[in-house]
Amino acid sequence: MDDSGVVFNARELILRVIPDMDERIDEFVVDGIELDNELLGVFVEQLTDNLSGLRDGMAAGDFQAVMQQAHSVKGMCGSIGLPEISVLARELEVQAGNGNADACAELARVLEECLRGYQARILP
């Protein structure tokens, strides 16, 4: 699957909100991962649930819920080979822990936009 266009767009978006992403990305890089359609389907389904929980947490001002959802996205994306998204989700997790609503709103917006782009490439 060629997702280079989506990866480039995600990198651009993420670099706007996390300029030092390249210094932080090694923590999440996965080499040699191959994914089958069933695993990708589970990934997309779980991401959909996480994004819904993230939106709900943001709407309620529930930073603990935002942290939990961001943490899940960070781990999932790191496992599946999307380190840029993991860096973004980690920053959202940190900002939610700090109670920074403005940063959370911007990071959540970028995260959702990036993940929608990946979902569009993955879904049949």
C-alpha positions in Angstrom: 0.0 0.0 0.0 1.5 3.3 -1.0 0.5 6.0 1.5 3.4 8.4 0.8 1.0 11.3 -0.1 -0.9 10.8 3.1 2.3 10.5 5.2 3.7 13.7 3.6 0.5 15.6 4.4 0.4 14.2 8.0 4.1 15.2 8.5 3.4 18.7 7.2 0.4 19.1 9.6 2.2 17.7 12.6 5.3 19.7 12.0 3.2 22.9 12.3 2.2 22.0 15.8 5.3 20.0 16.9 8.3 21.6 15.1 10.8 19.2 16.9 8.9 16.0 15.8 12.0 14.6 14.0 13.9 14.7 17.2 11.2 12.8 19.0 10.2 10.3 16.4 12.8 7.5 17.0 10.8 6.4 20.0 8.0 5.2 17.8 9.7 3.9 14.6 8.8 0.3 13.7 10.9 -1.5 11.1 9.7 -4.1 8.6 6.0 -4.2 9.5 3.5 -5.8 7.1 -0.2 -5.5 7.7 -3.0 -7.6 6.4 -6.5 -6.3 5.7 -8.0 -7.9 8.8 -5.5 -6.1 11.1 -6.1 -2.8 9.2 -9.8 -3.2 9.7 -9.4 -3.7 13.4 -7.0 -0.7 13.5 -9.5 1.6 11.7 -12.4 0.4 13.9 -10.4 1.1 17.1 -9.3 4.5 15.8 -12.9 5.4 15.1 -13.7 4.5 18.8 -10.7 6.5 20.0 -11.6 9.6 18.0 -15.2 9.4 19.3 -13.9 9.2 22.9 -11.4 12.0 22.2 -14.2 14.3 20.9 -16.4 13.4 23.9 -13.5 14.2 26.3 -12.7 17.5 24.6 -16.4 18.5 24.6 -16.7 17.7 28.3 -13.4 19.3 29.3 -12.4 15.9 30.6 -8.6 16.0 30.3 -8.2 12.5 31.9 -10.4 11.0 29.1 -8.4 13.0 26.5 -5.2 11.6 28.0 -6.5 8.0 27.9 -7.6 8.3 24.3 -4.4 10.0 23.1 -2.4 7.3 24.9 -4.3 4.5 23.1 -3.8 6.2 19.7 -0.1 6.7 20.5 0.4 3.0 21.2 -1.7 1.8 18.3 0.0 4.0 15.8 3.4 3.2 17.1 2.7 -0.5 16.7 1.3 -0.2 13.2 4.2 1.9 11.9 2.8 5.5 12.0 5.5 7.2 14.2 4.5 10.7 13.2 1.0 10.1 14.6 2.5 8.6 17.7 4.5 11.8 18.4 1.4 13.9 17.8 -0.7 11.7 20.1 2.0 11.8 22.8 2.0 15.6 22.7 -1.8 15.6 23.0 -1.4 13.3 26.0 1.1 15.6 27.6 -0.9 18.8 27.0 -4.1 17.1 28.4 -2.1 16.2 31.5 -1.1 19.9 31.8 -4.8 20.9 31.4 -3.9 23.1 28.4 -7.3 23.3 26.6 -6.1 25.4 23.6 -3.2 23.2 22.8 -5.4 20.1 23.2 -8.0 21.5 20.8 -5.4 22.2 18.1 -3.5 18.9 18.5 -6.8 17.0 18.6 -7.9 18.7 15.4 -4.6 17.9 13.6 -4.7 14.3 15.0 -8.2 13.8 13.7 -7.4 15.2 10.3 -4.3 13.0 9.9 -6.1 9.9 11.1 -9.0 10.5 8.7 -6.5 10.7 5.9 -5.0 7.3 6.9 -8.5 5.8 7.2 -9.4 7.0 3.8 -6.3 5.3 2.4 -6.9 2.0 4.3 -10.7 1.5 3.9 -11.7 -0.4 0.8 
